[in-house]
Amino acid sequence: MHPELLSHPCVGMPWQKLYASREDHAYMTTMGLNVATFDLLLHCGFKLTWDSTPIPQHDAPGSAGELRLGACSLDAAGALGLVLHLLNSTMCKISLQQIFAIIPSTVT
């Protein structure tokens, strides 16, 4: 057990608090766009693509790229938020790992 890590990384991570806030200022500061624009990007193609396109896992034995939605570290909103955070900031990958409670390979 690692007490320094979130005990349930899919619950209560900083990203979820930001996303749930629905505050334009917070979205602009971290992702460079307002809530309405984020929602437009999410629902006009990103979510459908994220939910239906497997990410190749060449390093996972026995994995043929099958879709595992329930096993994803990030849902579509989280994935879009991660991309926008990365594009809108100069932060290190380690900071993104902490904000989104994900492992290095997921950030990559």
Secondary structure by P-SEA (a helix, b strand, c coil): cccccccccccccaaaaaaacccaaaaaacccccaaaaaaaaaacaaaaaaccccccccccccccccccccccccaaaaaaaaaaaaaccccaaaaaaaacccccccc
